């Protein structure tokens, strides 16, 4: 049954409220704990019992950090790193070119620098070398180093790792593993096929952090001291966790919660410089990591030099940090222009094929490989279907895919590669990459659509708008929002609380910029709240609310604090609306 009777909102979504069971659990929580009912609704949705509320609202690494040795090969990997430190051996770090790879590399580079060692950073060029280790690079690194550590890559790199003759290779990764492992000294990956999968939600930077925890334990046993302060590195783990869209549950919540506190101290030159060029003027939150910092760090790997992001995160030099941050900010602006061109062409192509297919895909000549992943995300959001976007270059196409909840795209891509329809492919449930020959493009996409349809991708509808309950404008206070934030951080698999504000009038509506809308909402008595709707004119929301004609609406969105000019006030980030009957 739809919430408030909204079966088709202005954005054509059905509103769904909490179940009867969740409502009852929320009521019981409120009575037992004395916490605000709205907060209890969020806790009940997450399945938190009354006895667990205190620990849930204050997650700590002490309580949630898993034993690193629960991961296979962890002791072996850490022992090899500690041995390299003890012997002052030459170490190279081979990293992926995205935020997770850059953060993972920076963790190692900063930690080793704290021990008086300078490691070599190698990040492959997205266009010339592609994702992950390649034989020429690994051969060259092995010739000049004793240990090569592959981060956020390497689990499927059998040939390149075998080519690293003369050096040991340690893999610290989280991408889906194959039936066999590469010939590395150690492969630490919670998504190895012989792992339980209990820690499969970790990003690569979290795996690297756990390795450093185990290395610290081994160093203590060997009377080598504690090494650098690991807690001070959690800003990098938080950044990678959010930017890689890892679920914010379990230990990931603690990583991000503590990492945001570390980031707020502005101790890391690279992140401080990047926050300044991104014009961040409030305390860091998951939004800033995912939408302001992350895209700028990624810009280097997408359309600039692949190692810029990792170098920014690892540098201790203020001048270098400033120069790298400005360069990445400029590249991010260029990336947006390239992305928009590809997005328009890909959307037109996908619409021609049909957005209701189990797979939405598009391929085009010369589409920049650095933006195909972002465009795939845009298609996924539009169609609510797994999406693939491929840039063709000669007889080869390189593409990226994004999935929706419940559909394992990485496994399907890996199946396709094993069947010979792809030259290369891999990833995880929500994201994957592939390389395909031009003459196999159509059959590969047909087969992928078939595999995804078996998972139910052809039966997905427009996502319902899930709401936590009702809220009156007068109840939306900064105090309530501060209490609600205790249930965060919010992000993947932990959506921010979303409430419906029923039967309100629009005091005034004003268009801001090209597509945004600012409103004041009133209940006809003393209750009122300001609202902002980003991208309102990209849908029917903007025109309908701007020309409301005095009509009343139900509104739905997320509460946030507007901190302007030193004054804190509650604000609704409006996501949807429907005419009030």
Buried (B, 14 or more C-beta within 10 A) or exposed (E): EBBBEBEEBBBEBBBBBBEEEBBEBBBBBBEEBEBBBBBBBBBBBBEBEBEEBEEBBEBEBEEBBBEBEEBBBBBBBBBBBBBBBEEEBBBBBBBBBBBBBBBBBBBBBBBBBBBEBEBBBBBBBBBEBBBBBBBEBBBBBBEEBBBBBBBBBBBBBBEBBBBBEEBBBBBBBBBBBBEEBBEBBBBBBBBBEEBEEEBBBBBBBBBBBBBBBBBBBBBEEEEBEEBBEBEBBBBBBBBBBBBBBBBBEBBBBBBBBBBBBBBEEBEBBBBBBBBBBBEBEEEBBBBBBBEBBBBBBBBBBBBBBBBBBBBBBBBEEEEBBBBBBBBBBBBBEEBEEBBEBBBEBBBEBBBEEEBEBBBBBBBBEEBBBBBBBBBBBBBBEBBBBBBBBBBBEEEEBBBBBBBBEEBBBBBBBBBBBEEEBBBBBBBBBBBBBBBBEBEBBEEBBEBBBEBBBEBEBBEBEEEEBBBBBBBBBEBBBBEBBEBBBBBBBBBBBBBBBBBBBBBBBBEEBEEEEEBBBBBBBBBEEEBBBBBBBEBBBEBBBBEBBBEBEEEBBBBBBBBBBBBEEEEEBBBBBBBBBBEBE
